[in-house]
Amino acid sequence: MSEIKKLAGQTLWYGVPTIASRFLGYLMNLSLPLFFAQPATTADLTQIYAIIPFLNVLFTYGLETAYFRFSKEEDPNKLYSTLSIALLGTTFLFTGLLWFFSNSIIQWANLSAHPEFINWMIGILFFDTLSTLAFAKLRQENRPKKYAAVRLSSVFVNLTTVLLFIGWIPYKVQQDPSSWLTVFTENNIGIGYYLIGNLAGSLLTFLLLFHEFRKISAAFSIALFKKVMNYSYPLIIVGMGGMVNDMLSRLIYQHVVNLPVDEAKHELGIFGNIYRLAVLITILIQAFRMAAEPFFFKQKGEENAQKVYARVMKFFVIACCFMFLFISLFIDLFGWFFITINRPLWVQGLQIVPLLALGNIFLGVYYNLSIWYKLTDKNNYGAMITIAGALITIGLNILLIPSLHYMGAALATFLCYLFMMVVSYYMGQQHYPVPYAVKKLITYMVIVVLFWGIQRTILYFFPHLWLGILIGFISIGLFSWLVWWAEQKEFSKLFRKAN
């Protein structure tokens, strides 16, 4: 179990700053209802943050994963310099194209009220892309302290900017309309300060990673770049398809729902913020991936590597099940919070959160399973699975959103990730068999869903907030006991002191 301990240690170092940064960002997103009572106010921001992940995939085109894949067999300095030079050139190219087509993007995304959002978005993409390989280098070289410091510094700047310009300054101006601070409120930037804060954090990240940029030499290898691209180009399809599955519902929602423009923006604002509750699970997934991707590649070729991957999957699913219980069993607390701060409109749509959360567990399992095609250089299979998932997402969103609204988008996400998880498992077992504890993992997921179903049934007849909270704690306690009983041997190995 030493490999699991190693991954746990890496997850602690690389995962904690990721969890902290994403959780702070999540709290910042959750704070939007405190500042903007009408959900439609946040719709344009939701649209921008649905576009950014698509462009991130295009701008980075799989180079981060390729860097981990080839770092063991190629000269690290040559590899880093070659990929960094390529990334620098394509970043300027893609940025220029975005500037050129910015007006078309504004019209397509219905952002005519805030065209400046596109400019700030381009700046965020520019600096974030240039920082991609520098962060990968820190992870590959096991330099967690600087990694954590840079990540958290960026989030601190972002959070400070938002709270200052969206929270504190408007409050002061409201108390004293003659204050000089009105210069920051009369410019109609409003929620745009959210993007400005993000841009400031991205710029700071770029500056703090300057030492890593200095290590880039002029040694660009065309042969090495071609070799890397042969591996990574399917990952562009995988990434783009993944973004379709994750973001499409928010991108097209106001275009396909059968509502007037203002009402569509209203629902999109609600849906975008409700979705953030479900993706708490993705905080765990992203933290895990930061540590797991380089770990999996380093394990390749080691004895019992497949058994290690199977154990990792089991502990990952257990962690996701606890996250699902926390989100689904205490969902009424979020509703109480919104009502308490006089934002009752934000309670709409909370019923879809458990379904989205379960779908995100399937996504996390799929990420674990996807290691089979990355390790065997069969990324084309990953591209095919993702394209199939994207087609399901597109079809179901267009079919279901007009009639089911939020629930239609949630069902599309759930069914897409379920499909991708199942197909990836069966294909992976044919090309790179891993002895996953399938029956046990399915049992865990079924049990947590049953706990949620039992709670909702009881609350249907006895709708009391305190009762829901009590049932939530009891359910989490019972599941904790069940996991400990079923995994005593595994836990004893995991926590056993080395001799």
Secondary structure, 3 states (H helix, E strand, C coil): CHHHHHHHHHHHHHHHHHHHHHHHHHHHHHCHHHHCCCHHHHHHHHHHHHHHHHHHHHHHCCHHHHHHHHCCCCCHHHHHHHHHHHHHHHHHHHHHHHHHCHHHHHHHCCCCCCCHHHHHHHHHHHHHHHCHHHHHHHHHCCCHHHHHHHHHHHHHHHHHHHHHHHHHHHHHHHHCCCCHHHHHCCCCCCCHHHHHHHHHHHHHHHHHCHHHHHCCCCCCCHHHHHHHHHHHHHHHHHHHHHHHHHHHHHHHHHHHCCCCHHHHHHHHHHHHHHHHHHCHHHHHHHHHHHHHHHHHHHHCCCCCHHHHHHHHHHHHHHHHHHHHHHHHHCHHHHHHHHHHCCCHHHHCCHHHHHHHHHHHHHHHHHHHHCHHHHHCCCHHHHHHHHHHHHHHHHHHHHHHHHHHCHHHHHHHHHHHHHHHHHHHHHHHHHHCCCCCCHHHHHHHHHHHHHHHHHHHHHHHHCCCHHHHHHHHHHHHHHHHHHHHHHCHHHHHHHHCCCC
